[in-house]
Structure formats: structure tokens, C-alpha cells
């Protein structure tokens, strides 16, 4: 309740230290200063009931003490402040280009490369609520699974639905990059980024990857490339007449190509050899591509001493009324 209350003259609160001294003075003040009435004995005063006045004999002092406290608080000038913020967010448009070729089913990542990539991408999306993010998938050809959107729940649902075999098999890196560029080239965002993830070599498609990278550079797009796959060989599931069999297949990633694409577009190439490394890569990209947020803060102060002064006046008035009526004194 009082977290936004501050005092303009806080030094006035030191006057409250006089209150204990006043209480001590009231308790031990000189009895000779009080009115006296001499009688031969006081037996007659012990018979009747106590008057109403005797119950309220200390009430004037209590009222004056409370009034003193309220007046000191009023002199300290309590002020409330309200804060309003205007946020100006310059978001980033990000296009996730994901390889869904058959080799993405290799199980050097758990449960496999594709599922691991989807899980890490989902966490990346959840961590960027102010950005528009889209999804392009490619294998032998490419298509847009989800255009740029800030409706991240819809994007995540579409991400969950992708699987290997949706489109013709192969690895068309150039087509995947070109489709991503076409989705970002008209963007007016302060920063436009493509995160291209693949586990193979370009062997299909109509567009050369370097040509696609040159187009991305022309439109000011930055491309981060990620090569996915362990070093050496990886277990790959193969359906046979005798059921699912696993075969060790060589991991072949065109790292020079991916590095050149990244260098041409002022991006960076990463190599992920396991799920933990892939998560670290997305975390690093997340740190490098931060949205710009301008915060303008407005503060308004309001004087709050009026209620304290008003209550003090009421208490002093009540003390005066009691003094000339119920608690009036005779000399």
C-alpha cells in the first residue's frame, strides 16, 4: 500500500521523537499544578459509582498526541508517485529453415536429429515473444510450413507436425535458403535472420546455394548455418523384411559450403555433434540477435498530506468540544 509513498520533507519526522518525552511529562507532571478540593475525609466518594468523566480523563492527551503525530506526517509532505512506461520494440524477423530429409532420422541425437532439432527450435521460439518467426522445411524441394508470425502457439503446432517424408527426399540447401529469402525480403524489421539447419550436402534442387546466399546478402539478410551430425558415422534406421534394422552411415556435411554462406551474409557457422551442443548453438544465436526495446518512463507525484492534516484538525476540534462539555474543568 505504501510502497509508492515518499516524503518531500522527511527530516520533519524527527519531531516524532518529542512524543515519548511528552508522554513521560504527562505521566510524571507536578501534582501541585492540578486543581484541589479539600475535604475532611473521602469516605463519601467511595460509595457511589464512577462518573463518565473519570473514564475519559486521559482522552484529551490521547487526542492531542494523535493530532501531533498526524500534523508531523502532514509537515513531512507525503507524496504518492505513479509510473507509466511507453515501450517501443524493434523486433527481429527470423526464418527457421529446417532440413527434413531421410538422414535427419539418424539417431546420433536422441531420439533422432529431426526430433532434437524440433525440440530445441520450440524452446528458441518460446524465448522470443516479441519477434516474428517463420518456418521453412526442405529436403528434395522446399516449402513454407509457416509464414512469419507472432502467433507462436500456431507456429509451434506446425513445427510439431513436420516429419521426414513429407516431401521428396534429398537435400536442396539452395532451394531451402531461397524460399527463406523470399519470405524475408519484403520485411521492414530492423534485423532479418535465417537459421538454416542441415545434416548433409546439397544434392537436389534448382537453385545453387551460393546464388541463394548472394540474394540474401543483397536484401541484407543474415544467415546462421548449423551442421547437424556426429563425427564419423551415425546409426540410421532402415526398414527391412525382417523389421527395423540399424546401419552405421557416414556423416557427410558440406561444412565449407555452410561456412561460406554464413560468411557471405555476415552470419556464423556452427557444428552440432549432439543435442546439448545444438541447444548451446541456439542459445548463442539468441544472445547475438536481441530485440531493441526503448523504454520511456513517466512519473507523476501527488501530494497526500491533506488527509493527515484534516484528521488532525478533527481530533483537535473533538478535544476542544470535550473540554467545554463532558470534560470541562472548574477552577
HELIX and SHEET records of a PDB file:
HELIX    1   1 UNK A   10  UNK A   17  5                                   8    
HELIX    2   2 UNK A   18  UNK A   28  1                                  11    
HELIX    3   3 UNK A   31  UNK A   33  5                                   3    
HELIX    4   4 UNK A   43  UNK A   46  5                                   4    
HELIX    5   5 UNK A   52  UNK A   55  1                                   4    
HELIX    6   6 UNK A   59  UNK A   75  1                                  17    
HELIX    7   7 UNK A  102  UNK A  105  5                                   4    
HELIX    8   8 UNK A  113  UNK A  126  1                                  14    
HELIX    9   9 UNK A  152  UNK A  161  1                                  10    
HELIX   10  10 UNK A  173  UNK A  184  1                                  12    
HELIX   11  11 UNK A  209  UNK A  218  1                                  10    
HELIX   12  12 UNK A  255  UNK A  264  1                                  10    
HELIX   13  13 UNK A  275  UNK A  288  1                                  14    
HELIX   14  14 UNK A  306  UNK A  323  1                                  18    
SHEET    1   A 3 UNK A   5  UNK A   7  0                                        
SHEET    2   A 3 UNK A  78  UNK A  90 -1                                        
SHEET    3   A 3 UNK A 292  UNK A 303 -1                                        
SHEET    1   B 6 UNK A 142  UNK A 149  0                                        
SHEET    2   B 6 UNK A 132  UNK A 138 -1                                        
SHEET    3   B 6 UNK A  92  UNK A  99  1                                        
SHEET    4   B 6 UNK A 191  UNK A 198  1                                        
SHEET    5   B 6 UNK A 222  UNK A 228  1                                        
SHEET    6   B 6 UNK A 268  UNK A 272  1                                        
SHEET    1   C 2 UNK A 233  UNK A 240  0                                        
SHEET    2   C 2 UNK A 243  UNK A 250 -1                                        
END                                                                             
